[in-house]
Amino acid sequence: MFLGVDGGGTKTAFCLVTESGEVSAQVRAPSTYYFSVGIDLVGRVLRDGIAAVCAEAGTTPEGIRHAFFGLPTYGEVSGDIPTLNAAARDALGHDRYACGNDMVCSWAGSLGGADGINILSGTGSMTYGEFGGRGARVGGWGELFGDEGSAYWIAIRGLSCFSKMSDGRLPPGPLHTLIGEHLGLKEDLDLVDVVLNRWQGDRSKIAALSRLVVTAADRGDRYGRDILAQAARELAITVDTTRERLGFRPGQSVPVSYSGGVFKAGPSILDAFRSELEGRYATYELRDPLYPPHIGAAIYAAKLSANPLSHAALQRLQSAPSTSLGEDDEKQ
């Protein structure tokens, strides 16, 4: 069996997949995001999660042929990498594993571990792709100076438009009404109290307001449409840069898939993204995602073991009953 572990900001999903493409077990555990609580958290969550998923499948860690641990922030603090690798090894009890950023899980799930590029646009944004044994990540620098095209990025621009509509720098439109009603504002300036005082600038709560920008755009708000067009452009630039870094040959077909809540907010953003891609490179193939990230982690574990799942096993896995454990807030 192959173990897939998809970490995130609010949960960690574990699953065991057989060589024939059956899901033997899957469990949900707490987040492995350790920046605010200490790196020891990672080992505790991994130990408990592996014990739980093995118990559900009626096996032991020794029965796991290979594992892949997708961990949030992995690779973003180089000094922590040895500690994270050791935590995974100690939890598993053997060396048949690899660790990487949780973005790899999204890529492997969306494309079934095949060469190509995945664009993630949730609370944050980034791409990961592989081609010919090479991997490349672009974006994911955080909301202060990156994450272009993400839900947070869209929401901040929506809030900026609200403030300008309120004091007359822009003509008011559906976006102004939607934000005011959604937040229950008695006065427009109460927005400062809600976002900065009550929410304390909470990243996830702000990002959730991106849905209002999408709704406003669908109702004809010109500024909402402009924000979504800019977001689609930024996401397409990130994909195009990843293609160039991976070394796809000119004219070669490039599979692209997507994940994250921005693409689920409505067809307008996906349509705009598709149009931007087509305008940059004629042979992009935009594909619907195949599997959730934790299943992608197991698929990648099999690939790393030099015994990748067969086409028949991947098809069986795709037709299996729903295997979603709920998408992480960072990916929503």
VMD Tcl script that draws the C-alpha trace (Angstrom):
set ca {
  {0.00 0.00 0.00}
  {0.96 3.62 -0.55}
  {0.49 6.35 2.03}
  {-0.51 9.84 0.99}
  {-0.42 12.74 3.47}
  {-1.74 16.17 2.50}
  {-1.05 18.82 5.13}
  {-2.60 22.24 5.29}
  {-3.48 25.25 7.38}
  {-6.56 23.69 9.02}
  {-6.25 19.91 8.61}
  {-4.03 17.02 7.54}
  {-5.54 14.23 5.42}
  {-4.08 10.70 5.43}
  {-4.99 7.91 3.01}
  {-3.80 4.41 2.08}
  {-4.16 3.30 -1.53}
  {-3.49 -0.20 -2.83}
  {-1.51 -1.06 -5.95}
  {-4.78 -1.99 -7.65}
  {-6.25 1.47 -7.05}
  {-8.48 0.95 -4.03}
  {-8.71 3.33 -1.08}
  {-8.14 1.17 1.99}
  {-8.46 3.93 4.58}
  {-8.50 7.67 5.02}
  {-8.57 9.86 8.11}
  {-8.56 13.55 8.91}
  {-6.21 14.95 11.55}
  {-5.27 18.43 12.85}
  {-3.13 20.83 10.87}
  {0.63 20.41 10.52}
  {1.11 24.18 10.11}
  {3.64 24.78 12.86}
  {4.79 28.39 12.55}
  {2.68 29.67 15.44}
  {2.92 26.64 17.77}
  {6.33 25.06 17.22}
  {7.78 22.42 14.92}
  {7.19 19.57 17.39}
  {3.55 19.69 16.32}
  {4.42 18.03 13.01}
  {5.75 14.83 14.56}
  {2.76 14.48 16.89}
  {0.20 14.88 14.11}
  {2.04 12.50 11.77}
  {2.42 9.80 14.42}
  {-1.23 9.93 15.41}
  {-2.45 10.13 11.82}
  {-0.37 7.18 10.63}
  {-1.50 5.10 13.59}
  {-5.14 5.94 12.87}
  {-5.07 5.29 9.12}
  {-3.17 2.01 9.58}
  {-5.66 0.87 12.22}
  {-8.55 1.62 9.88}
  {-6.90 -0.37 7.08}
  {-5.87 -3.23 9.37}
  {-2.18 -2.89 8.63}
  {1.02 -1.48 10.15}
  {3.49 1.17 8.93}
  {5.81 -1.65 7.86}
  {3.16 -2.66 5.32}
  {3.42 0.73 3.61}
  {5.50 0.36 0.48}
  {6.18 4.07 0.10}
  {4.81 7.33 1.48}
  {4.70 10.97 0.45}
  {4.23 13.71 3.03}
  {3.01 17.02 1.61}
  {3.59 19.56 4.38}
  {2.61 23.25 4.48}
  {5.60 25.64 4.27}
  {7.99 22.76 3.45}
  {10.99 24.26 1.67}
  {10.16 27.81 2.78}
  {12.43 27.64 5.85}
  {15.50 25.76 4.68}
  {16.81 25.21 8.19}
  {13.65 23.30 9.16}
  {13.85 20.72 6.36}
  {16.03 18.17 8.25}
  {13.70 18.36 11.27}
  {10.58 17.85 9.11}
  {12.19 14.93 7.28}
  {13.15 13.35 10.59}
  {9.62 13.81 11.96}
  {8.20 11.93 8.98}
  {10.79 9.17 9.31}
  {10.14 8.73 13.03}
  {6.37 8.62 12.53}
  {6.62 6.08 9.71}
  {9.37 3.95 11.19}
  {11.29 3.35 7.95}
  {12.99 5.21 5.10}
  {10.55 4.46 2.27}
  {9.17 7.98 2.04}
  {9.70 11.49 0.71}
  {8.61 14.93 1.88}
  {7.68 18.02 -0.09}
  {5.43 21.04 -0.08}
  {1.70 20.31 0.04}
  {1.40 21.98 -3.37}
  {2.84 18.76 -4.83}
  {-0.27 16.93 -3.56}
  {-2.53 19.33 -5.45}
  {-0.52 18.82 -8.66}
  {-0.41 15.04 -8.35}
  {-4.12 14.88 -7.59}
  {-5.25 17.22 -10.32}
  {-3.22 15.51 -13.08}
  {-2.90 11.99 -11.68}
  {0.86 12.38 -11.30}
  {1.37 13.05 -15.03}
  {3.66 15.72 -16.47}
  {2.02 19.12 -16.51}
  {1.21 22.11 -14.32}
  {-1.28 22.71 -11.51}
  {-2.34 26.20 -10.53}
  {-3.62 26.60 -6.99}
  {-5.70 29.64 -6.14}
  {-7.18 29.47 -2.67}
  {-6.37 31.80 0.21}
  {-2.93 31.98 -1.42}
  {-1.75 31.12 -4.93}
  {1.12 29.24 -6.55}
  {1.92 26.67 -9.21}
  {3.76 23.39 -9.21}
  {4.59 21.34 -12.27}
  {6.77 18.48 -13.43}
  {8.18 17.60 -16.83}
  {10.76 14.97 -17.69}
  {11.71 14.38 -14.08}
  {12.12 18.08 -13.28}
  {9.89 20.02 -10.89}
  {9.26 23.75 -10.61}
  {7.31 25.95 -8.23}
  {6.32 29.53 -9.02}
  {4.55 31.95 -6.68}
  {3.37 31.29 -3.14}
  {5.30 34.20 -1.59}
  {2.53 35.15 0.83}
  {-0.10 37.86 0.95}
  {2.20 40.77 1.85}
  {4.14 40.73 -1.43}
  {2.81 37.84 -3.50}
  {-0.03 35.34 -3.95}
  {-1.27 37.19 -7.01}
  {-4.69 36.07 -8.21}
  {-5.53 34.39 -4.90}
  {-8.75 34.76 -2.93}
  {-6.99 37.13 -0.50}
  {-5.58 39.17 -3.39}
  {-9.05 39.44 -4.98}
  {-10.71 40.32 -1.67}
  {-8.25 43.10 -0.81}
  {-8.91 44.73 -4.16}
  {-12.62 44.35 -3.60}
  {-12.33 46.09 -0.23}
  {-10.32 48.86 -1.85}
  {-13.09 49.38 -4.39}
  {-15.67 49.44 -1.57}
  {-13.80 52.23 0.19}
  {-13.50 54.26 -3.02}
  {-17.17 53.74 -3.85}
  {-18.08 54.84 -0.33}
  {-16.28 58.18 -0.43}
  {-16.92 58.99 -4.08}
  {-13.65 58.10 -5.78}
  {-15.56 55.44 -7.75}
  {-19.24 55.30 -8.64}
  {-21.11 52.86 -6.37}
  {-22.12 49.49 -7.78}
  {-23.23 45.99 -6.73}
  {-19.89 45.36 -5.00}
  {-20.53 48.17 -2.52}
  {-23.99 46.85 -1.71}
  {-22.91 43.23 -1.37}
  {-20.05 43.92 1.04}
  {-22.14 46.25 3.19}
  {-25.00 43.76 3.44}
  {-22.76 40.73 4.00}
  {-20.90 42.38 6.88}
  {-23.98 44.06 8.34}
  {-22.41 47.51 8.24}
  {-24.47 50.31 9.78}
  {-22.00 52.84 8.42}
  {-19.44 52.22 5.69}
  {-16.55 53.15 7.98}
  {-17.56 50.25 10.24}
  {-15.62 48.15 7.72}
  {-12.45 49.28 9.53}
  {-13.84 47.95 12.82}
  {-14.83 44.60 11.29}
  {-11.65 43.83 9.35}
  {-8.95 45.42 11.51}
  {-10.48 45.30 15.00}
  {-12.81 42.31 15.22}
  {-11.07 40.11 12.64}
  {-7.57 41.40 13.46}
  {-6.80 41.19 9.75}
  {-7.50 37.44 9.71}
  {-6.25 36.14 6.37}
  {-8.88 33.46 5.85}
  {-11.81 35.69 6.78}
  {-10.65 38.39 4.40}
  {-10.07 35.86 1.61}
  {-13.64 34.60 1.96}
  {-14.85 38.03 0.78}
  {-13.52 37.18 -2.70}
  {-16.81 35.37 -3.32}
  {-18.58 38.73 -3.09}
  {-16.32 40.13 -5.81}
  {-17.28 37.20 -8.06}
  {-20.98 37.72 -7.33}
  {-20.67 41.45 -8.00}
  {-18.95 40.77 -11.32}
  {-21.73 38.37 -12.28}
  {-24.23 41.14 -11.50}
  {-22.49 43.53 -13.85}
  {-20.13 45.41 -11.54}
  {-17.42 46.72 -13.87}
  {-14.83 46.95 -11.09}
  {-15.53 43.42 -9.94}
  {-15.05 42.23 -13.51}
  {-11.79 44.16 -13.76}
  {-10.48 42.53 -10.56}
  {-11.30 39.03 -11.85}
  {-9.70 39.82 -15.21}
  {-6.52 40.96 -13.45}
  {-6.56 37.84 -11.26}
  {-6.91 35.58 -14.31}
  {-4.01 37.42 -15.96}
  {-1.75 36.98 -12.92}
  {-2.58 33.27 -12.64}
  {-1.91 32.74 -16.34}
  {1.45 34.52 -16.05}
  {2.38 32.18 -13.20}
  {1.48 29.12 -15.30}
  {3.36 30.47 -18.32}
  {6.48 31.09 -16.24}
  {6.27 27.53 -14.89}
  {6.06 26.15 -18.44}
  {9.19 28.06 -19.40}
  {11.09 26.93 -16.31}
  {10.18 23.29 -16.91}
  {11.53 23.41 -20.45}
  {8.54 22.32 -22.51}
  {9.46 22.48 -26.19}
  {7.88 25.19 -28.37}
  {4.51 23.98 -29.61}
  {4.46 21.00 -27.24}
  {1.15 20.25 -25.55}
  {1.14 21.32 -21.88}
  {-1.54 19.84 -19.56}
  {-2.78 22.38 -17.02}
  {-5.18 21.73 -14.17}
  {-6.38 23.81 -11.26}
  {-7.38 23.61 -7.62}
  {-8.60 25.91 -4.89}
  {-11.76 27.76 -4.04}
  {-11.25 30.67 -6.44}
  {-11.97 28.35 -9.35}
  {-15.09 27.06 -7.57}
  {-16.54 30.52 -6.95}
  {-18.17 30.68 -10.37}
  {-17.51 30.08 -14.08}
  {-16.41 33.67 -14.75}
  {-12.94 33.30 -13.24}
  {-12.28 29.94 -14.92}
  {-13.46 31.29 -18.28}
  {-11.22 34.34 -17.92}
  {-8.28 32.14 -16.93}
  {-8.85 29.87 -19.94}
  {-8.91 32.88 -22.26}
  {-5.69 34.26 -20.79}
  {-3.94 30.91 -21.22}
  {-5.03 30.59 -24.84}
  {-3.69 34.05 -25.57}
  {-0.24 33.18 -24.23}
  {0.45 29.70 -25.58}
  {-1.71 27.91 -28.13}
  {-1.26 24.33 -26.94}
  {-2.20 24.49 -23.28}
  {-4.69 21.75 -22.39}
  {-6.87 22.92 -19.50}
  {-8.15 19.84 -17.66}
  {-10.59 19.33 -14.82}
  {-8.86 18.00 -11.66}
  {-8.97 14.20 -11.33}
  {-8.43 13.47 -7.61}
  {-8.33 15.36 -4.30}
  {-4.85 16.27 -2.96}
  {-4.52 13.49 -0.36}
  {-5.19 10.88 -3.06}
  {-2.67 12.73 -5.22}
  {-0.10 12.30 -2.45}
  {-0.61 8.51 -2.53}
  {-0.35 8.49 -6.34}
  {2.91 10.41 -6.05}
  {4.19 8.01 -3.39}
  {3.66 5.15 -5.84}
  {5.45 7.09 -8.57}
  {8.44 7.76 -6.30}
  {8.65 4.06 -5.42}
  {9.41 3.28 -9.10}
  {6.17 1.27 -9.17}
  {3.62 3.84 -10.34}
  {-0.05 2.95 -10.36}
  {-1.14 1.41 -13.65}
  {-3.67 3.05 -15.95}
  {-6.27 0.54 -14.80}
  {-5.52 1.30 -11.14}
  {-5.83 5.05 -11.74}
  {-9.17 4.55 -13.49}
  {-10.41 2.39 -10.63}
  {-9.30 5.04 -8.17}
  {-11.12 7.72 -10.14}
  {-14.38 5.76 -10.17}
  {-14.22 4.92 -6.46}
  {-16.77 6.45 -4.07}
  {-16.09 10.02 -2.95}
  {-12.73 10.24 -1.21}
  {-12.81 13.89 -0.21}
  {-12.06 14.75 3.41}
  {-12.93 18.38 2.88}
  {-10.56 20.85 1.30}
  {-8.23 22.81 3.52}
  {-8.96 26.49 4.12}
  {-5.65 27.42 2.50}
  {-6.86 25.71 -0.67}
  {-10.39 27.04 -0.60}
}
mol new
graphics top color blue
foreach p $ca { graphics top sphere $p radius 0.5 }
foreach p [lrange $ca 0 end-1] q [lrange $ca 1 end] { graphics top cylinder $p $q radius 0.2 }
display resetview
